[in-house]
């Protein structure tokens, strides 16, 4: 096969390659800023929905896809810490994200503590028990006076990753 020496085609290849390289460089330069904005949005959303304060110490990227966050905590405005995680590494599912349904390929947690404390009728998890008027969240077989910890934990995880 002969190589085309047509200057117009060569220029088209050069422009296409330049655009591709520019997009990749801009993405890698802006991804730390985008992660910061996403974490701030998540923090606001968690506080608005549950009244819990979501904080983190540091965040960044390892390699091309892995996102890491250290010093994660969820604390009620007045109460004991509900969740503390030393570090989390998350690998997003690329194809699922491209189709509009973000997912995870892998998640690694190191040194996590989830504690549910109730003292004198006050608890650090009560904001997660608020009814959403959704009958699917009611667990059959449980009396109103009992706490369904599986539902509480499910809501916490659902709100953290929503």
Secondary structure, 3 states (H helix, E strand, C coil): CCCCCCHHHHHHHHHHHHHHHHHHHHHHHHHHHHHHHHHHHHHHHHHHHHCEEEECCEEEEECCCEEEEEEEEEEECCCCEEEEEEEEEEEECHHHHHCCCCCEEEEEEEEEEECCCEECCEECCHHHHCCCCCHHHCCCCCCCCCCCHHHHHHHHHHHHCC
